[in-house]
Amino acid sequence: MRQPSRKILALLVAIVVLAFVAVCLWSVAASHPALAVTYIKTIDGHGHWRLQFGITNVGNCTVFTSERGEVEVFNHARPFSVGATSPLSKLFPGQGQVVDAVLSEAKMDSTDGQWRYTCLYAPDGLRTRIYSWQWGSNGPGARANWLIPRMLKGMPLTVKGTSDWIQAGKP
């Protein structure tokens, strides 16, 4: 009687493991994060410029917002990093928000021709959730660094949305 029960137990464990792997692969394959970015307006902030954009999650999974973005100037080698303010910490599918990207006066003056904005967001995943927990308003912050393996640290900003080319101009 012991032999058949071990085989049944091994079969049940194998089924559970295969089901878990299938669910994990399906959830990764079924997530298609995508963002739509629309330029709204430029606001003179006396010494800096605020660029307003509407960002909508047009994908089928949740994305986490970051406070970073990039401005790419036409015919320049590399984009430069800008800070951004966003009212929501994450966007669900179909949800949108207005984001302000902040540029210094000197950087805005360097955008003589066309430019475009790229927002940097993170997909909903284990790494992003750990980062949000650790650095969130009630999170432990740096006190928990020793608990988190190196490969799970940081927020992967792999979901990008880019606006159309915008003709340089000031209000």
Contacts in CASP RR format, 6 or more apart in sequence:
PFRMAT RR
TARGET T0000
AUTHOR 0000-0000-0000
METHOD contacts of the structure
MODEL  1
MRQPSRKILALLVAIVVLAFVAVCLWSVAASHPALAVTYIKTIDGHGHWR
LQFGITNVGNCTVFTSERGEVEVFNHARPFSVGATSPLSKLFPGQGQVVD
AVLSEAKMDSTDGQWRYTCLYAPDGLRTRIYSWQWGSNGPGARANWLIPR
MLKGMPLTVKGTSDWIQAGKP
30 60 0 8 1.000
30 61 0 8 1.000
31 60 0 8 1.000
31 61 0 8 1.000
31 123 0 8 1.000
31 124 0 8 1.000
32 59 0 8 1.000
32 60 0 8 1.000
32 61 0 8 1.000
33 57 0 8 1.000
33 59 0 8 1.000
33 60 0 8 1.000
33 61 0 8 1.000
33 63 0 8 1.000
33 121 0 8 1.000
33 123 0 8 1.000
33 124 0 8 1.000
33 159 0 8 1.000
34 57 0 8 1.000
34 58 0 8 1.000
34 59 0 8 1.000
34 159 0 8 1.000
34 161 0 8 1.000
35 55 0 8 1.000
35 56 0 8 1.000
35 57 0 8 1.000
35 58 0 8 1.000
35 59 0 8 1.000
35 63 0 8 1.000
35 91 0 8 1.000
35 119 0 8 1.000
35 121 0 8 1.000
35 159 0 8 1.000
35 160 0 8 1.000
35 161 0 8 1.000
36 55 0 8 1.000
36 56 0 8 1.000
36 58 0 8 1.000
36 161 0 8 1.000
37 53 0 8 1.000
37 54 0 8 1.000
37 55 0 8 1.000
37 117 0 8 1.000
37 118 0 8 1.000
37 119 0 8 1.000
37 161 0 8 1.000
37 162 0 8 1.000
37 163 0 8 1.000
38 53 0 8 1.000
38 54 0 8 1.000
38 55 0 8 1.000
38 56 0 8 1.000
38 163 0 8 1.000
39 51 0 8 1.000
39 52 0 8 1.000
39 53 0 8 1.000
39 54 0 8 1.000
39 117 0 8 1.000
39 163 0 8 1.000
39 164 0 8 1.000
39 166 0 8 1.000
40 52 0 8 1.000
40 53 0 8 1.000
40 54 0 8 1.000
40 98 0 8 1.000
41 51 0 8 1.000
41 52 0 8 1.000
41 171 0 8 1.000
42 49 0 8 1.000
42 50 0 8 1.000
42 51 0 8 1.000
42 52 0 8 1.000
42 169 0 8 1.000
42 170 0 8 1.000
42 171 0 8 1.000
43 49 0 8 1.000
43 50 0 8 1.000
43 51 0 8 1.000
43 52 0 8 1.000
43 100 0 8 1.000
43 171 0 8 1.000
44 170 0 8 1.000
44 171 0 8 1.000
47 104 0 8 1.000
47 105 0 8 1.000
48 102 0 8 1.000
48 103 0 8 1.000
48 104 0 8 1.000
48 105 0 8 1.000
48 108 0 8 1.000
49 102 0 8 1.000
49 103 0 8 1.000
49 104 0 8 1.000
49 105 0 8 1.000
49 108 0 8 1.000
49 170 0 8 1.000
50 100 0 8 1.000
50 101 0 8 1.000
50 102 0 8 1.000
50 103 0 8 1.000
51 71 0 8 1.000
51 100 0 8 1.000
51 101 0 8 1.000
51 102 0 8 1.000
51 103 0 8 1.000
51 117 0 8 1.000
52 98 0 8 1.000
52 99 0 8 1.000
52 100 0 8 1.000
53 98 0 8 1.000
53 99 0 8 1.000
53 100 0 8 1.000
53 101 0 8 1.000
53 117 0 8 1.000
53 119 0 8 1.000
53 163 0 8 1.000
54 96 0 8 1.000
54 97 0 8 1.000
54 98 0 8 1.000
54 99 0 8 1.000
55 86 0 8 1.000
55 91 0 8 1.000
55 96 0 8 1.000
55 97 0 8 1.000
55 98 0 8 1.000
55 99 0 8 1.000
55 119 0 8 1.000
55 161 0 8 1.000
56 91 0 8 1.000
56 94 0 8 1.000
56 95 0 8 1.000
56 96 0 8 1.000
57 63 0 8 1.000
57 91 0 8 1.000
57 92 0 8 1.000
57 93 0 8 1.000
57 94 0 8 1.000
57 95 0 8 1.000
57 96 0 8 1.000
58 93 0 8 1.000
58 94 0 8 1.000
59 93 0 8 1.000
59 94 0 8 1.000
60 93 0 8 1.000
61 93 0 8 1.000
61 123 0 8 1.000
61 124 0 8 1.000
62 90 0 8 1.000
62 91 0 8 1.000
62 92 0 8 1.000
62 93 0 8 1.000
62 124 0 8 1.000
63 90 0 8 1.000
63 91 0 8 1.000
63 121 0 8 1.000
63 122 0 8 1.000
63 123 0 8 1.000
63 124 0 8 1.000
63 159 0 8 1.000
64 89 0 8 1.000
64 90 0 8 1.000
64 121 0 8 1.000
64 122 0 8 1.000
64 123 0 8 1.000
64 124 0 8 1.000
64 128 0 8 1.000
64 132 0 8 1.000
64 155 0 8 1.000
65 86 0 8 1.000
65 88 0 8 1.000
65 89 0 8 1.000
65 90 0 8 1.000
65 91 0 8 1.000
65 97 0 8 1.000
65 99 0 8 1.000
65 121 0 8 1.000
66 84 0 8 1.000
66 120 0 8 1.000
66 121 0 8 1.000
66 122 0 8 1.000
66 155 0 8 1.000
66 157 0 8 1.000
67 83 0 8 1.000
67 84 0 8 1.000
67 85 0 8 1.000
67 86 0 8 1.000
68 81 0 8 1.000
68 82 0 8 1.000
68 83 0 8 1.000
68 84 0 8 1.000
68 120 0 8 1.000
68 157 0 8 1.000
69 81 0 8 1.000
69 82 0 8 1.000
69 83 0 8 1.000
69 84 0 8 1.000
69 101 0 8 1.000
69 117 0 8 1.000
69 118 0 8 1.000
69 119 0 8 1.000
69 120 0 8 1.000
70 79 0 8 1.000
70 80 0 8 1.000
70 81 0 8 1.000
70 82 0 8 1.000
70 117 0 8 1.000
70 118 0 8 1.000
70 120 0 8 1.000
71 79 0 8 1.000
71 80 0 8 1.000
71 82 0 8 1.000
71 101 0 8 1.000
71 103 0 8 1.000
71 107 0 8 1.000
71 111 0 8 1.000
71 115 0 8 1.000
71 116 0 8 1.000
71 117 0 8 1.000
71 118 0 8 1.000
72 79 0 8 1.000
72 115 0 8 1.000
72 116 0 8 1.000
72 117 0 8 1.000
72 118 0 8 1.000
72 162 0 8 1.000
73 79 0 8 1.000
73 110 0 8 1.000
73 111 0 8 1.000
73 112 0 8 1.000
73 113 0 8 1.000
73 114 0 8 1.000
73 115 0 8 1.000
74 113 0 8 1.000
74 114 0 8 1.000
74 115 0 8 1.000
74 165 0 8 1.000
79 118 0 8 1.000
80 107 0 8 1.000
82 101 0 8 1.000
82 102 0 8 1.000
82 103 0 8 1.000
82 107 0 8 1.000
82 117 0 8 1.000
83 101 0 8 1.000
83 102 0 8 1.000
84 99 0 8 1.000
84 100 0 8 1.000
84 101 0 8 1.000
84 102 0 8 1.000
84 119 0 8 1.000
85 99 0 8 1.000
85 100 0 8 1.000
85 102 0 8 1.000
86 97 0 8 1.000
86 99 0 8 1.000
87 97 0 8 1.000
87 98 0 8 1.000
88 95 0 8 1.000
88 96 0 8 1.000
88 97 0 8 1.000
89 132 0 8 1.000
90 124 0 8 1.000
91 97 0 8 1.000
91 121 0 8 1.000
99 119 0 8 1.000
101 117 0 8 1.000
108 170 0 8 1.000
111 168 0 8 1.000
112 168 0 8 1.000
113 167 0 8 1.000
113 168 0 8 1.000
114 165 0 8 1.000
114 166 0 8 1.000
114 167 0 8 1.000
114 168 0 8 1.000
115 165 0 8 1.000
115 166 0 8 1.000
115 168 0 8 1.000
116 162 0 8 1.000
116 163 0 8 1.000
116 164 0 8 1.000
116 165 0 8 1.000
116 166 0 8 1.000
117 162 0 8 1.000
117 163 0 8 1.000
117 166 0 8 1.000
118 160 0 8 1.000
118 161 0 8 1.000
118 162 0 8 1.000
118 163 0 8 1.000
119 160 0 8 1.000
119 161 0 8 1.000
119 162 0 8 1.000
120 157 0 8 1.000
120 159 0 8 1.000
120 160 0 8 1.000
121 157 0 8 1.000
121 159 0 8 1.000
121 160 0 8 1.000
121 161 0 8 1.000
122 128 0 8 1.000
122 131 0 8 1.000
122 155 0 8 1.000
122 156 0 8 1.000
122 157 0 8 1.000
122 158 0 8 1.000
122 159 0 8 1.000
123 156 0 8 1.000
123 158 0 8 1.000
123 159 0 8 1.000
126 152 0 8 1.000
127 152 0 8 1.000
127 153 0 8 1.000
127 154 0 8 1.000
127 155 0 8 1.000
127 156 0 8 1.000
128 155 0 8 1.000
128 156 0 8 1.000
130 148 0 8 1.000
130 152 0 8 1.000
130 153 0 8 1.000
131 153 0 8 1.000
131 154 0 8 1.000
131 155 0 8 1.000
132 155 0 8 1.000
133 139 0 8 1.000
134 140 0 8 1.000
134 141 0 8 1.000
134 144 0 8 1.000
134 145 0 8 1.000
134 148 0 8 1.000
135 141 0 8 1.000
145 153 0 8 1.000
END
